[in-house]
Structures are given as C-alpha cells and as structure tokens.
Amino acid sequence: MGAEAVMGRRQCVLGMAATMLTPMARACDGPVLVIGAGLAGLSVARHLHDAGRSVVVLEARDRLGGRIHTSRVWPDLPMDLGASWIHGVQGNPLTALAREARASWVATSYEASLALDARGQEIQSDTSSAERLLRRATQWAERRSADVSVWAALQAQPEWLRLAPAARQRARHHWNATLEQEYGGALDELSAWHGTDADGFSGVDGLFPQGFDALIQHAARGLDVRLSSPVRSVAPGRVVLANGSSLNARAVVVTVPLGVLRAGGLRWEEALSPARAQALDALRMGLLNKCWLRFDAVHWPTDVDWIEWLGPEPGRWAQWVSLARAARQPVLLGFHAAHEARALESLSDRDTVASAHDALRAMFGTRFPAPVAAQLTRWGQDPWALGSYSFNAVGTSAATRKALAGAEWDGALWFAGEATEPDYFGTAHGAWISGQRVARSLLDGRCGPRS
Ligand SMILES: Cc1cc2nc3c(=O)[nH]c(=O)nc-3n(C[C@H](O)[C@H](O)[C@H](O)COP(=O)(O)OP(=O)(O)OC[C@H]3O[C@@H](n4cnc5c(N)ncnc54)[C@H](O)[C@@H]3O)c2cc1C
C-alpha cells in the first residue's frame, strides 16, 4: 500500500469519525483506531472491517507487518528477518490464512538435524540428562513458596553440581536450544514456575520460501492503514500522533510490542489500572536475532534442516537452519538468543559475519568459504519493537498476560498483541488470536473494564 494513497484517505476517514460520534453511543459501537499494523493489529482490523465496522490502523513504520518482515534485499531470495515459521500447522489459524493468501509453505523438521562438537565431529545428541535435570529443577521450584529463575532452580540441584564439564556443556546447549531460543529469555530470567507454559499446535512447522509477508498483505487487503504514523499519546476516545495531529474514535486498540510499552513509547492521558501497570512492569521482552548467510553453493550436508554446534561458548553460533533441503538454496541461518543475542548486537556487521565464518570453519573445516552476502537483525535496537517477543519472567504467568489483555477506561482502550496472549504468547499465531479476541469483544458489544 503506497503512503500517498493512505494519506489521501485521511480527511475522508477523519470526517466520518467525527460524524459518527454521538455522546450516547456505546463505546463498542463507533469507529475504532488500531495502533500497530503487525499481525495483531491487522487481525483486529480485518475482523472488524469484515463485520462492517469502520476501522483505521496507525502504523509507525513505513511498512506493514511489524515483527513479520520479509526482506527483498536479495530479489531472487526473500528472507524473513522476523517470524519465519507457522509453528504447528494443524488447527493453527495462520494455516487457513496462508491458504486464503495462496502462500505455499515447506516443512522443516527437527528430526533432520546434525550435531557437531567444538572441532566439527558429529556427535549423538543425548538430551536425556539435561531433560531429567530440568524436570527435577522444576519440581524443586514448585515446592517453594516463591518463584525463582530456571537457572537458580537448576543450580540448586546436586546432580548439576556433580556433572562433568562435557556433560554440563551438553546440558547448557540443550537448554539454550529449547528454552532460550524458544522463549527469548535467558535461563536466569525465565520463570521456573511458568517460563515454559506456552501451548502449541500440532503438526509440522511450515516455512514460507516466498516470504511470510504474503499473509500480511492478504490480511491487510482493503484496510485503511496509515503508514509512517507513530502515535505519541492515547486518551479516552483520542490519539495524538508524533506530528501533533490527532484522531478521535470510540475505541482505541493498542497492539504495540511489550518492549515499546515498557519503555514508555506511548503516553497514557489517564492512568492505567494498577493490575495492567503491574503486568507491564513484570513481563519481559526477550531477544532472538537472525544472521542469514548466502553462499555460492551448498558446502554442508544437504539432508539436514537443523545444525547444532557445541562450540567453545554456550549459545554462540550454536543453532543453525539450512535451507539446502527444504528450499534448495545455499543459505544458512544462525540464531542467537537472550544474553548472547544482546552481546552480538554490539558488534559491527563485518565482525559478526567474520565470527560466523570462524564458527563455520570450526564446524566444517578451514576451507569453508566465506558467505557471498549476509543479512543481520538487531531486534533489541529496533525502536518499534525493542526486542523480539515476550516471555514469562520470574513472578509472571498466564494471569499476568490476562491482566494486560482486554479493556480499560470503560471500553475506550483495548490491548492486543502477542504479549497479551496467555497461551500462545511470543508467536505469530498468538498475535493473530489476540486480535481476533479483541475484535470479537468489540463486535459482541462487551465493553467495559476487564470484559
Ligand atoms: C527474529 C524473530 C523470529 C520469530 N520467529 C517466529 C516464528 O518463526 N514463528 C512465530 O510464530 N513467531 C515468531 N516470532 C514472533 C512473531 O513475529 C511475533 O510474536 C508477532 O509477529 C507479533 O505480532 P504483533 O502484532 O503482536 O506485534 P508487531 O508485529 O510488533 O506489531 C506491532 C506494530 O506496532 C507498531 N508500533 C510500535 N510503536 C508504535 C507507535 N507508537 N505508533 C504506531 N505504531 C507503533 C510497530 O511498528 C509494529 O508494526 C519471531 C519474532 C522475531 C523477532
């Protein structure tokens, strides 16, 4: 959608908002302003628009999609810098959206994986002791009167203290892969009680070789989205943009990321409820960064999707995805999460790629060629995200997310977005579901606090 076309509709929609406002109208009935054109915002707007309601989406960036961002820097090879996968395609609402959008996906499998030791020797990844230890740590934590971090719970286990260095390294690698990369939070931040509470859908994981943004374009079709329109403050029935202009509406739906809300990116002209303010304070934004490397040809095994490296530093260049099998492309994707991701964000692009190349030479031999091109993310420094996705920090749970979700100011203010989803937080489908829920509430006329 071109910015010009969007701006051209501004007066028309504002005029409509003004004429539709009547003092006695119920908060749910009038035009709705949605802040954020990520999947959550588009989901709210899509469902309201399809039900005949008038809705305007205000987006700070000059593009749609938020944390779904397909880069076309390599025109022949779209790369997703944010979300890549539909996690669990069965029953997942995004599978239906992909079908409607005619976006084809390919399956990747954790079964097709290869584990290498620090010198590049293939190893059998035995995760049983790491899983047993985690189970014991969780049970230990459950018997305590207060929540602690996963790391504190693990360290309190005599079995952990007795582990030989090699076994420790394997365990640490497994927890990085299954907890830190999955949730974006570090072991010393994740709640031992609720850090891993997320639900999922079954079935394979689907990856979009032509880009996840096909779903975004489809969801946004025909909607009134104003790009390059950062919102500065929100009052009951009114938002003020960074350029000083304001828009009125019956209800405002905020879908901006938790990182932005926690950093005070929106000013509230009336106080939020104590429960919501506490939830904002307690939940945390995690970090996952991607390093896409393109090669002249595939120089690594072609029959695997996942490559794990138990290198000298836990969590550094430890997880890779290869596009050789699923998409037949000479591309590797390296992931970093939590503390490692934060540390790497301070390196230059050049130093990051050199560090990746060193790791690949250790993994596959000193002749492993340098990549011909690279694309890196720094989601922690992205001002409209300030992180990758939310996680349950110590002391938080589904109840904290429920306190963040729903309505405020007698139905004049609503919250959606992945962080508000108690069961599917941190995911693209969670964002979509959260938007669906708010739209349904507005359509059902369920206005009022906590409806
Ligand atoms: C690297 C990475 C990999 C991921 N991988 C996956 C994956 O494979 N599968 C999966 O399911 N999920 C994945 N996710 C998570 C998924 O991308 C997100 O959970 C989801 O996209 C969040 O959608 P949202 O609408 O809640 O937020 P967003 O997409 O962040 O949308 C919020 C929007 O609000 C806008 N905004 C912010 N401030 C303002 C303001 N003041 N005024 C106006 N607009 C504003 C932002 O620009 C943004 O467009 C990944 C995320 C990252 C970062």
The ligand as a MOL file (V3000), in Angstrom:
LIG
                    3D

  0  0  0     0  0            999 V3000
M  V30 BEGIN CTAB
M  V30 COUNTS 53 58 0 0 0
M  V30 BEGIN ATOM
M  V30 1 C 13.5480 -12.8480 14.9680 0
M  V30 2 C 12.1330 -13.3070 15.2310 0
M  V30 3 C 11.7430 -14.5850 14.8670 0
M  V30 4 C 10.4420 -15.0230 15.1200 0
M  V30 5 N 10.0710 -16.2510 14.6770 0
M  V30 6 C 8.7900 -16.6210 14.7810 0
M  V30 7 C 8.3430 -17.7970 14.1140 0
M  V30 8 O 9.1040 -18.4500 13.3800 0
M  V30 9 N 7.0420 -18.1660 14.2840 0
M  V30 10 C 6.1710 -17.4390 15.0560 0
M  V30 11 O 5.0100 -17.8400 15.1910 0
M  V30 12 N 6.5590 -16.2820 15.6460 0
M  V30 13 C 7.8390 -15.8520 15.5110 0
M  V30 14 N 8.2300 -14.6630 16.0190 0
M  V30 15 C 7.2650 -13.8760 16.8380 0
M  V30 16 C 6.2690 -13.1050 15.9810 0
M  V30 17 O 6.9410 -12.4540 14.9260 0
M  V30 18 C 5.5550 -12.0670 16.8330 0
M  V30 19 O 5.0380 -12.6710 18.0100 0
M  V30 20 C 4.3840 -11.3970 16.1090 0
M  V30 21 O 4.7310 -11.0440 14.7970 0
M  V30 22 C 3.9640 -10.1670 16.9210 0
M  V30 23 O 2.8850 -9.5210 16.2730 0
M  V30 24 P 2.2030 -8.2700 16.9820 0
M  V30 25 O 1.1730 -7.7660 16.0620 0
M  V30 26 O 1.8200 -8.6240 18.3760 0
M  V30 27 O 3.3990 -7.2050 17.1260 0
M  V30 28 P 4.1990 -6.4560 15.9660 0
M  V30 29 O 4.3120 -7.3120 14.7850 0
M  V30 30 O 5.4520 -5.9570 16.5820 0
M  V30 31 O 3.2440 -5.2480 15.5850 0
M  V30 32 C 3.1710 -4.0850 16.3860 0
M  V30 33 C 3.2540 -2.8800 15.4700 0
M  V30 34 O 3.1600 -1.6810 16.2580 0
M  V30 35 C 3.9690 -0.6970 15.6290 0
M  V30 36 N 4.2380 0.3650 16.5870 0
M  V30 37 C 5.0900 0.3700 17.6430 0
M  V30 38 N 5.0160 1.5310 18.3000 0
M  V30 39 C 4.1020 2.3010 17.6400 0
M  V30 40 C 3.5890 3.6230 17.8180 0
M  V30 41 N 3.9780 4.4070 18.8410 0
M  V30 42 N 2.6600 4.0850 16.9490 0
M  V30 43 C 2.2210 3.3210 15.9030 0
M  V30 44 N 2.6900 2.0530 15.6880 0
M  V30 45 C 3.6100 1.5580 16.5510 0
M  V30 46 C 5.2010 -1.4740 15.2240 0
M  V30 47 O 5.9330 -0.8100 14.2200 0
M  V30 48 C 4.5750 -2.7850 14.7140 0
M  V30 49 O 4.3320 -2.7540 13.3320 0
M  V30 50 C 9.5190 -14.1710 15.7660 0
M  V30 51 C 9.8940 -12.8710 16.1190 0
M  V30 52 C 11.1820 -12.4410 15.8450 0
M  V30 53 C 11.5670 -11.0240 16.1710 0
M  V30 END ATOM
M  V30 BEGIN BOND
M  V30 1 1 1 2
M  V30 2 1 2 3
M  V30 3 2 2 52
M  V30 4 2 3 4
M  V30 5 1 4 5
M  V30 6 1 4 50
M  V30 7 2 5 6
M  V30 8 1 6 7
M  V30 9 1 6 13
M  V30 10 2 7 8
M  V30 11 1 7 9
M  V30 12 1 9 10
M  V30 13 2 10 11
M  V30 14 1 10 12
M  V30 15 2 12 13
M  V30 16 1 13 14
M  V30 17 1 14 15
M  V30 18 1 14 50
M  V30 19 1 15 16
M  V30 20 1 16 17
M  V30 21 1 16 18
M  V30 22 1 18 19
M  V30 23 1 18 20
M  V30 24 1 20 21
M  V30 25 1 20 22
M  V30 26 1 22 23
M  V30 27 1 23 24
M  V30 28 2 24 25
M  V30 29 1 24 26
M  V30 30 1 24 27
M  V30 31 1 27 28
M  V30 32 2 28 29
M  V30 33 1 28 30
M  V30 34 1 28 31
M  V30 35 1 31 32
M  V30 36 1 32 33
M  V30 37 1 33 34
M  V30 38 1 33 48
M  V30 39 1 34 35
M  V30 40 1 35 36
M  V30 41 1 35 46
M  V30 42 1 36 37
M  V30 43 1 36 45
M  V30 44 2 37 38
M  V30 45 1 38 39
M  V30 46 1 39 40
M  V30 47 2 39 45
M  V30 48 1 40 41
M  V30 49 2 40 42
M  V30 50 1 42 43
M  V30 51 2 43 44
M  V30 52 1 44 45
M  V30 53 1 46 47
M  V30 54 1 46 48
M  V30 55 1 48 49
M  V30 56 2 50 51
M  V30 57 1 51 52
M  V30 58 1 52 53
M  V30 END BOND
M  V30 END CTAB
M  END
